[in-house]
Amino acid sequence: MLIVGENLRGLVVQHDVCDVQLFDENSLKLRIMGTIFAPQTDAPTVAYEQQDYSDLYDRRQIGPEGLDLRPGNAILACSSDTFRMPMGYFGQVQTKGSLARLFVAAHMCDPQIDPGYEGKITLEVVNHGPFTVNLKTHATVASLYIWKCSTANNSPYNGRYNRAKEPTLPLLPGTSVRDL
């Protein structure tokens, strides 16, 4: 069951999911943080799950003029706010409709937030369209929808991306953001 309206607001307050100002009737707003990771344009072939990926990205800050995301470009960004997913609930990220209509996807392929997750939410932002799109820090780029799980979860998420404080780069199996 999708949690909306006053039930969603109540869940946010009761479980301190996020700042209640992010409540948006049917979802929670995901605003972009000023720190991003952009892939290097001259990066070599990637050996998936076999190498440290940190040297494939450039860490950047979005300045007051914003970030121009050109056609075909992609970045790793994250929510400027911290989220705490309560046990028994599951989150799904969707690109804001107005951004999607510019052919920009703000979640790509990792849109789930597991029960017990706590931290900033990494967003894979890709410009699939013909326009250069300027993104400013704290722009609302996605929505977080919260669903009630059909069965009890006894173990909170403790995966390698838990407790993220900035966009997370791909991590090798057996490592976590807590190791960095």
C-alpha positions as CSV (number, residue, x, y, z in Angstrom):
1,M,0.0,0.0,0.0
2,L,1.3,3.4,-1.0
3,I,1.4,5.8,2.0
4,V,0.0,9.3,1.1
5,G,-1.6,12.4,2.6
6,E,-2.0,12.7,6.3
7,N,-0.7,9.1,6.8
8,L,2.5,10.0,5.0
9,R,2.9,13.2,7.1
10,G,2.2,11.3,10.3
11,L,4.8,8.6,9.3
12,V,7.4,11.4,8.6
13,V,6.8,13.0,12.0
14,Q,6.4,9.7,14.1
15,H,9.6,8.1,12.7
16,D,11.6,11.2,11.9
17,V,11.9,10.1,8.3
18,C,13.1,13.5,7.1
19,D,12.3,17.2,7.6
20,V,8.5,17.5,7.5
21,Q,8.9,20.4,5.0
22,L,9.8,17.8,2.4
23,F,6.3,16.4,2.6
24,D,4.4,16.8,-0.7
25,E,1.0,15.1,-0.3
26,N,1.8,11.8,-2.1
27,S,5.6,11.7,-1.8
28,L,8.7,13.4,-0.2
29,K,10.8,15.8,-2.1
30,L,14.4,14.9,-3.0
31,R,16.5,18.0,-3.4
32,I,19.9,17.8,-5.0
33,M,23.1,18.4,-2.9
34,G,25.9,20.6,-4.1
35,T,28.5,17.9,-4.2
36,I,28.5,15.7,-7.3
37,F,30.8,13.1,-8.9
38,A,31.2,13.4,-12.7
39,P,32.7,10.5,-14.7
40,Q,36.0,11.4,-16.3
41,T,35.6,11.7,-20.0
42,D,38.9,9.9,-20.7
43,A,38.2,7.0,-18.3
44,P,39.5,3.6,-19.3
45,T,37.5,0.4,-19.6
46,V,35.9,-0.5,-16.2
47,A,36.5,-3.9,-14.6
48,Y,33.2,-4.4,-12.9
49,E,33.6,-5.5,-9.2
50,Q,37.3,-5.9,-9.8
51,Q,38.8,-2.4,-9.2
52,D,38.6,0.7,-7.1
53,Y,36.3,3.1,-9.0
54,S,37.3,6.4,-7.2
55,D,39.8,7.3,-9.9
56,L,37.2,7.2,-12.6
57,Y,35.3,10.3,-11.2
58,D,35.9,13.9,-10.6
59,R,34.5,15.4,-7.4
60,R,32.8,18.8,-8.0
61,Q,30.7,21.4,-6.3
62,I,27.7,22.9,-8.0
63,G,28.4,26.7,-7.9
64,P,25.8,29.5,-7.6
65,E,25.4,29.4,-11.4
66,G,24.3,25.8,-11.3
67,L,25.5,22.8,-13.2
68,D,25.0,22.5,-16.9
69,L,24.1,18.9,-17.6
70,R,24.7,18.5,-21.3
71,P,23.0,15.9,-23.6
72,G,24.4,12.5,-23.0
73,N,26.1,13.5,-19.7
74,A,25.6,11.8,-16.4
75,I,26.5,12.5,-12.8
76,L,26.2,10.9,-9.4
77,A,24.4,13.3,-7.0
78,C,22.5,12.9,-3.8
79,S,19.7,14.3,-1.8
80,S,20.7,17.3,0.2
81,D,18.6,15.9,3.1
82,T,19.1,12.8,5.2
83,F,16.3,10.2,5.2
84,R,15.6,7.4,7.6
85,M,13.4,4.6,6.3
86,P,11.4,3.0,9.1
87,M,11.2,-0.8,9.5
88,G,8.2,-2.2,7.6
89,Y,8.4,0.5,4.9
90,F,10.1,0.6,1.5
91,G,10.9,3.7,-0.6
92,Q,11.0,4.2,-4.3
93,V,12.5,7.1,-6.1
94,Q,11.0,8.6,-9.2
95,T,12.2,11.6,-11.3
96,K,10.1,14.7,-10.9
97,G,7.7,14.9,-13.9
98,S,8.8,18.4,-15.0
99,L,12.5,17.2,-15.1
100,A,11.5,13.9,-16.9
101,R,9.8,15.9,-19.6
102,L,13.2,17.4,-20.3
103,F,14.4,13.8,-20.8
104,V,16.5,13.8,-17.6
105,A,16.3,10.8,-15.4
106,A,17.2,11.4,-11.7
107,H,17.4,7.8,-10.5
108,M,18.5,5.6,-13.4
109,C,18.6,2.1,-12.1
110,D,18.8,2.1,-8.3
111,P,15.5,3.5,-7.1
112,Q,14.8,1.5,-4.0
113,I,15.3,2.6,-0.4
114,D,15.3,-0.5,1.9
115,P,13.7,-0.7,5.4
116,G,16.2,0.6,8.0
117,Y,18.3,2.7,5.5
118,E,19.6,5.9,6.9
119,G,21.5,8.6,5.0
120,K,21.5,10.7,1.9
121,I,20.0,9.1,-1.2
122,T,22.4,8.8,-4.2
123,L,20.8,9.7,-7.5
124,E,22.2,8.7,-10.9
125,V,21.2,11.8,-13.0
126,V,21.4,11.3,-16.8
127,N,20.5,13.7,-19.6
128,H,18.9,11.6,-22.3
129,G,17.5,14.6,-24.2
130,P,18.6,17.2,-26.7
131,F,18.7,20.2,-24.2
132,T,21.4,21.3,-21.8
133,V,19.7,21.4,-18.5
134,N,20.9,23.7,-15.7
135,L,20.5,22.2,-12.2
136,K,21.0,24.3,-9.1
137,T,21.8,23.1,-5.6
138,H,18.6,22.2,-3.6
139,A,16.5,21.9,-6.8
140,T,13.8,19.3,-6.3
141,V,14.8,16.6,-8.9
142,A,12.9,13.5,-7.6
143,S,10.2,12.2,-5.4
144,L,10.4,9.5,-2.7
145,Y,7.3,7.3,-2.5
146,I,6.9,5.2,0.6
147,W,5.2,1.8,0.6
148,K,4.1,-0.4,3.4
149,C,5.8,-3.8,3.2
150,S,3.6,-6.9,3.0
151,T,5.7,-8.8,5.5
152,A,7.7,-7.8,8.6
153,N,11.3,-7.0,8.2
154,N,13.3,-8.1,11.2
155,S,16.7,-6.8,10.1
156,P,17.3,-3.2,9.1
157,Y,19.3,-2.5,5.9
158,N,22.9,-2.7,6.7
159,G,24.3,-2.7,3.2
160,R,27.4,-1.1,1.9
161,Y,25.7,2.2,1.0
162,N,24.0,2.8,4.4
163,R,24.8,6.0,6.3
164,A,25.9,7.9,3.1
165,K,26.8,11.5,3.7
166,E,27.4,12.4,0.0
167,P,26.9,10.7,-3.4
168,T,28.2,7.2,-3.2
169,L,30.6,5.8,-5.9
170,P,30.3,2.2,-6.8
171,L,31.8,0.1,-4.0
172,L,33.5,-3.3,-4.3
173,P,31.7,-6.2,-2.6
174,G,32.8,-6.4,1.1
175,T,33.3,-2.6,1.5
176,S,30.9,0.1,2.7
177,V,30.7,3.8,3.0
178,R,31.6,3.3,6.7
179,D,35.1,2.0,5.5
180,L,35.8,5.2,3.6
